[in-house]
Amino acid sequence: MSTPRGPYAKTSAKRQKILEAALAAYEEAGSRSVSVRDIAQRVGMTDAGVLHHFGNREGLLTAVLEARDAEAVASFGDPIENPPAALEILARNAATPGLVKLFVDVAAAAAEPQHPAHDFFTRRYERYRDGLAGMLAETAASNAPAAAVDQSELDAGWAARVLLAVTDGLQLQWLLKPDIDMAADLARLHRVLVDALRDRTQGTS
């Protein structure tokens, strides 16, 4: 791929600088909201100057999330190819609530087909669904011993958190892919969780 030259190189560099500033702003924000002005001040530009490089505010936020994913892969590896990387990425996310909130807010808005993030989230979920399904199937079919699970951690509170998380996540996926059967998926997960809790109870009785 050729390297951008002239004004294109300047535009690409400025766009990258804006994205780095935006990531830093959200990482430092905590529960506080981040405005376009906050980002613009970090790079010495006007609000309009920042948005010029992304079309509009929604385009900017979509690019920030794309940059967040790319940075996570560069730092920890691809979770599909290297499953332990997912845990490291989640731990990092827990330390940056501003970026987590941004992800949730934009994911909900991206259900609208005309939203700039619609294609990003559609592709993202498809890639992770397909990749994780392949990884799980391969692991289940292998003779490698499964990681030990502390049965004391498999309590009803844990099961409830997982069920609620899947319920919320499935609704986001369903908005992007309406052929997902949310009720059937949750019913299957409910059976798996109940079986796990029963196995724990029987194992400690």
C-alpha positions, -999 to +999 in steps of 0.1 A: +000+000+000+014+034-009+022+060+018+000+091+017+018+122+005+013+159+005-021+171+019-033+135+022-004+127+046-012+158+066-048+149+068-040+114+079-016+125+105-040+151+119-068+125+120-045+102+140-036+129+164-072+137+170-080+100+177-051+097+201-063+128+219-099+115+220-088+081+234-068+099+261-098+122+269-121+092+274-095+072+293-091+100+318-128+110+319-141+084+344-178+090+347-176+125+333-188+131+297-164+141+270-173+169+245-159+176+211-145+208+226-125+187+251-109+168+223-104+199+201-086+218+229-061+189+233-051+192+196-053+230+194-082+230+169-118+243+167-147+219+171-155+223+134-119+216+125-120+183+144-153+172+129-141+181+094-119+150+095-148+127+105-179+141+089-198+147+121-198+139+159-211+103+153-184+097+128-158+109+152-171+086+180-172+056+157-136+062+147-126+064+184-142+030+190-124+016+160-091+030+173-099+015+207-103-020+193-071-016+171-051-004+201-063-033+223-053-059+196-019-042+192-013-042+230-028-076+240-034-096+208-066-107+190-090-123+215-102-148+188-066-160+181-054-156+216-083-161+241-064-149+272-061-115+255-098-111+261-093-111+299-065-086+296-086-063+275-116-066+299-093-057+328-080-027+309-116-017+301-125-018+338-099+009+343-113+032+316-151+036+324-153+066+300-145+044+270-169+016+282-197+042+285-189+055+250-191+019+237-224+013+253-239+046+242-228+043+206-237+006+203-273+015+213-275+043+188-259+022+160-291+001+158-302+028+133-290+017+098-280+052+089-258+057+119-221+058+111-213+031+136-240+006+122-216-012+099-188-012+124-209-029+151-225-053+125-191-065+113-177-066+148-204-088+162-203-111+131-166-115+134-167-123+171-196-147+168-180-166+140-145-165+155-155-175+190-178-203+177-149-218+158-125-214+188-150-230+212-158-259+188-121-265+183-114-265+220-143-288+228-131-313+201-095-313+213-080-336+240-065-308+258-076-307+295-100-279+303-090-252+328-100-260+364-130-242+376-134-232+413-168-246+420-173-222+449-174-193+424-204-209+405-231-195+428-265-181+420-252-145+421-227-153+394-253-170+373-276-140+376-249-116+365-242-138+334-278-141+325-284-103+328-253-096+308-264-119+280-299-105+281-287-070+276-260-080+250-284-101+230-308-072+226-280-051+211-271-080+187-308-086+178-312-049+168-283-054+143-293-090+134-331-095+139-330-132+130-314-140+164-339-158+186-333-141+219-358-161+238-344-195+226-308-184+233-317-173+268-336-204+275-306-226+265-283-205+286-307-207+316-305-245+313-267-245+312-265-222+343-290-243+363-271-275+354-239-259+365-254-248+398-269-283+404-235-299+397-219-276+422-246-284+448-243-321+443-205-319+443-205-302+477-232-322+494 
